[in-house]
Structures are given as structure tokens and as C-alpha cells.
Amino acid sequence: MSTIDAATRAHLFNAGSVERYRDVLARGVDRVARRVGEVDRPGTGVTPDALAPLVGGIDLDRPLNDTDAALDELHDVWLRDAVWFHHPRYLAHLNCPVVIPALLGEAVLSAVNASLDTWDQSAGATLMERRLIEWTAGRIGLGATADGVFTSGGTQSNLQAMLLAREETYRRVIGGATVRPARPEVLSRLRIITSAAGHFSVQKAAKLLGLAADAVLTVPTDAGRRMRTDELARTIDRCRRDGQVVMAVVATAGTTDFGTIDPLPEIADICTAAGVWLHVDAAYGCGLLVSPTRRRLLDGIERAASVTVDYHKSFFQPVSSSALLVRDGRTLRHATWHADYLNPARAAEQGIPNQVDKSIQTTRRFDACKLWLTLRIMGPDAIGALFDQVVDLAADAWHHLDADPRFEVAAPSQLSTVVFRYVPPGAAPNLVDEANLHAREALAASGAGLVAGTKVDGAHWLKLTLLNPETTVDDVTGVLDLLADHAAWYARTAATLSPVG
Ligand SMILES: Cc1ncc(COP(=O)(O)O)c(C=O)c1O
């Protein structure tokens, strides 16, 4: 029999080690607090080449046996150069600063380590997740039969929505057929329609679900980057004529680049008339569910068959925190598999609430705990006010950019992104592209600010994603000045170096 020494045993979290738990966690909290207190830039611009030897040089088979030494090392390989979403000049991707009640939830949920697959691994946690699903479905207006489940993120929520839509559509197709078609034949005819500004996770879902390579049809957007409903109706008609079956329309409530919301009521009308599953990807726009002033922007979402919400985008929650909501809870059965060791059918008959019956995951974090504590400590209106603040800020930033002759700006966002680019006077189009690419990279390398980049109609543009309520217009204009300087320098240098004639 092997014996475990006392030092090893002391690392296990249990009734005998609560003092150590308090001490070790406090040390970690202190490190993070100190670092957050001192960072003056959202990043340091560190490169993979600079960090790789440091990380690669660590011998993972030789422990330090010392918490402080391990935290020092963690500082060197990560915390010193981490990207800080809380910093007011982090203006890049859809990552929000997080609220402290949610961090408390994160610490509690990982210490208790409940797993939300079955009641016998979670107890009250299951009921709390269910209450939050009910609460979110209520905010959306999905009705009495609604249900859902927490997921790891918008990608997984969209994937599960497409799984349910595929299965419901498949059943409908075989139900109406006189001769039952082969499943692969039906799957090859299924189509998903989304807009050209929809999220790429829809394409990924189609691939994972075994649909045809051309299963996702993208309809064009209007000048405001919202799905064109005339084109949607035409695409559905064309699919019908070509013998294809539209299994879902994915409307986006908050496109990743443009922060625009597809015209949900009109899309819902078209889907109802065509008998098509409407999925609303509100991964980004879900913050509007608690907005004191802008909830109406989501009008029509209540008519969806399924909805994706990412609390880790616009509810100021740490990653991961997302959910899939469905109008008809029975459709979640397409994710059900009864395993004798875990969730036998008997348990369902006895009314034991096993969330694994609704999820495509098995072991699953109690992410709902973070949202629970956020709502119980701050309340939904406070979260909505924070989200409103960043939407207002984006409108201000858009006006600044629109009035600034150095920049060109895309259509205004309904949420909190701003897509723009620097236009050097009289510069050739390829030089404009290169100057903007350079400006973004040079800014990131300096660490003075971080912005994102994207392509608009084949050209390189820059993007602000504003999710920090503490960011001011001055922060934004300061970063714009830096970008303009970097881009102007590039344009000047490139023009000097390029051969004449
Ligand atoms: C509209 C939209 N849907 C889905 C996703 C995917 O979400 P996640 O990164 O949480 O998987 C994103 C991510 O940016 C998004 O913007």
C-alpha cells in the first residue's frame, strides 16, 4: 500500500485544510489585485517569440513546492504581460471587464466543484441554474413551455440550437414523406440561412452536424448591415424550388463586427409563414434584455424557436457563461442520452432533475453561480445600466470619428462597436489597407491601446468594441490619435520608399 506524505495530503481541499485554503487563495487574490492596481496599459505587446522560451523552459516534472515561488513564476509567464480587459484602453474584442460578485461566484463554484450533469452531483445548484434559465426565458418572452441550459459559450449554444433544428426538421421531412427517405439524403438537402454579417460559428455548426459543404446560405445585408428580409424571402423560395429544405434561419441580435440587430419581427413573420425554425444569436445583444432604455431593440426575439445568450459578453461575467434557450422545452430531448451509470431513464420518470438530459456536455461547470450572485448582489438593472453606458459611449465615439477628416466610419452600431479606418489624403487603396494594418499592429506592440481589425467589402478596417463602462471619450480619442500617427507614419514612409513612375 502506498503512503501519501503529509505535505501532499495538505494540498487536498477538505475540512482539515480550510486555513491553508484561506491563505493560498488570499495570496492569489493579492497578486491579481496588486497587478490590476499597477497596470497602466491594456497589454505589453509581448510577442510569442519572447514568451515561448520562458514557458518552454519550465520543467513541469519538478514542482517548486512553494506557493509564492509558483506565483512569481506565474507572474513572469503570464500576469506581467497579460491582456487586461478591465483597462479603459482595451477596445478590441468582445471581452468584457467582469463584476466582482461574479468573481466571488467563480471562486465559490470551483471550490465546491459541483457538476451540473446530475442532481446527485449538484443538488441546489441544479435548481439555481433552472431558475436562471426560467428568468432569462422570461426576459426574452419565450412563454410557458420554454426551457434551456447553460453552455460554454455562444459557439456551443449555436451548435446545440442547430442540432435541435436539424432533428426537428428531419422529423418533419420524414413525417410528411410517403416513402421514407434515407437520412443522409435528407441531411444533404438541409440549408441554414443567415446574413453575411452572421457569426462563423453557424458555419462550424453546420460542418459538425454533417450538413452539406454549402449548407449555410448567407443573404446580403442592407446599408445598416442588417439582414435584408426581401433577400431572405427570396432565398427561402429558391431553396424550395431547388428541392432543398430550410432547417433554420439564424438572425443575429448584435453582429460581431457592426453591432447591428437583424429586423427580428419581419424575419419572424417570414419564418412563421414558411414554417422554419428561427434561431436568434443574441450572444452579444443579450445585454439589452436588462437595459433600462433599449430593450425594445430586441422586439421580435420572443418569437424565436431558440436563442443564444452570452452572459460573458454583455452581462459582465467571466468566461465561460452562456446559455441556449428554447421556446419548446421538449426539443431539448434531441440532446438526451440515458446512461445507466449516470442518468437512467428511471431517474427522469421519477422527476429527478438531471441537467445532462438537456446538455451536449456531461461534466459541466456551475457557471450559473456567477450570474446568480451578480443578480442577487447587484440586480439586473445595474447590469443593464452598465451595458447602456457602453452603447452610449459607442454612439459618442461614432460621432467623433464621423466628424474627424482623418477617418472613414462604417454605419453606426446599435450596440457598442465602431468600425472605421484611417484614410491618408490621396493614398492608393492598397496603401490605405497597409497603413491601417500597420497602425493596429504598432499600437498593439506599444501596449498603449488595443483595437480589433476586420474586413469590410474586402478591405482592412479597424474596430472598437466598447464594453468597459469606465472607458471615456478621451480614452477613445487618445487611441484614435495614436492610430492616426502610426498610420500616417506608415503612409509617409511607404510613399517615400515606393519607386516613382
Ligand atoms: C454574434 C456571435 N455569436 C456567437 C459568438 C461565439 O461566442 P463564443 O466566443 O462565446 O463561443 C460570437 C463571438 O464573438 C458572436 O459575436
The ligand as an ORCA input file, in Angstrom:
! r2SCAN-3c Opt
* xyz 0 1
  C     -22.704     37.030    -32.637
  C     -21.818     35.992    -32.020
  N     -22.257     34.735    -31.894
  C     -21.508     33.758    -31.355
  C     -20.237     34.015    -30.906
  C     -19.403     32.915    -30.310
  O     -19.380     33.058    -28.937
  P     -18.262     32.360    -28.023
  O     -16.986     33.048    -28.344
  O     -18.760     32.591    -26.648
  O     -18.218     30.908    -28.380
  C     -19.725     35.311    -31.001
  C     -18.359     35.620    -30.535
  O     -17.865     36.704    -30.685
  C     -20.538     36.333    -31.566
  O     -20.095     37.585    -31.690
*
